[in-house]
Amino acid sequence: MKKWQLDRAAYYWAVTFLPTYIEELKKKIEKADDDLVKIGLNIKLDKAEEDLTEISKVYLKLIDG
């Protein structure tokens, strides 16, 4: 595979799986009893949402041309 093909595949899978990961984190946050655990999960959630936003932008550029 060429680099652009690998990039496109990597971005596709990230856009596909990150939303599921984000939803799982939200469920874990709701169920967590310990505030420290919630804080840690919220940090992961924020990072995942930021990553998804950036990856989505790049992926749209790749597939549009």
C-alpha positions as a printed Julia matrix, in Angstrom:
65×3 Matrix{Float64}:
   0.0    0.0    0.0
   1.06   3.53  -0.67
   1.25   6.1    2.12
  -1.9    7.92   1.03
  -3.78   4.6    1.01
  -2.56   3.8    4.52
  -3.51   7.29   5.71
  -6.97   6.99   4.22
  -7.49   3.56   5.84
  -6.19   4.76   9.21
  -8.45   7.8    9.18
 -11.42   5.68   8.11
 -10.98   3.27  11.02
 -10.42   6.1   13.48
 -13.61   7.83  12.35
 -15.43   4.5   12.56
 -14.27   3.4   16.02
 -13.73   6.63  17.97
 -17.47   7.4   18.28
 -18.04   3.98  19.86
 -15.14   4.54  22.24
 -16.56   7.96  23.17
 -19.97   6.47  23.94
 -18.36   3.76  26.1
 -16.46   6.42  28.05
 -19.68   8.37  28.64
 -21.36   5.24  30.03
 -18.4    4.53  32.29
 -18.5    8.12  33.58
 -22.2    7.77  34.42
 -21.57   4.52  36.31
 -18.41   5.63  38.12
 -18.78   6.2   41.85
 -15.35   7.68  42.54
 -14.79  11.32  41.6
 -11.15  10.67  40.72
 -12.19   7.95  38.3
 -14.72  10.33  36.74
 -12.05  13.01  36.34
  -9.7   10.56  34.64
 -12.43   9.33  32.32
 -13.47  12.89  31.5
  -9.89  13.7   30.5
  -9.86  10.67  28.19
 -13.27  11.67  26.82
 -12.14  15.23  26.07
  -9.03  13.95  24.28
 -11.02  11.41  22.26
 -13.54  14.07  21.19
 -10.74  16.44  20.17
  -9.03  13.65  18.24
 -12.26  12.73  16.48
 -12.82  16.33  15.43
  -9.32  16.69  13.99
  -9.31  13.26  12.36
 -12.71  13.87  10.81
 -11.47  17.1    9.22
  -8.44  15.38   7.71
 -10.48  12.36   6.58
 -13.0   14.59   4.79
 -10.12  16.31   2.97
  -8.72  12.93   1.95
 -11.96  11.55   0.58
 -12.95  14.81  -1.12
  -9.81  15.03  -3.0
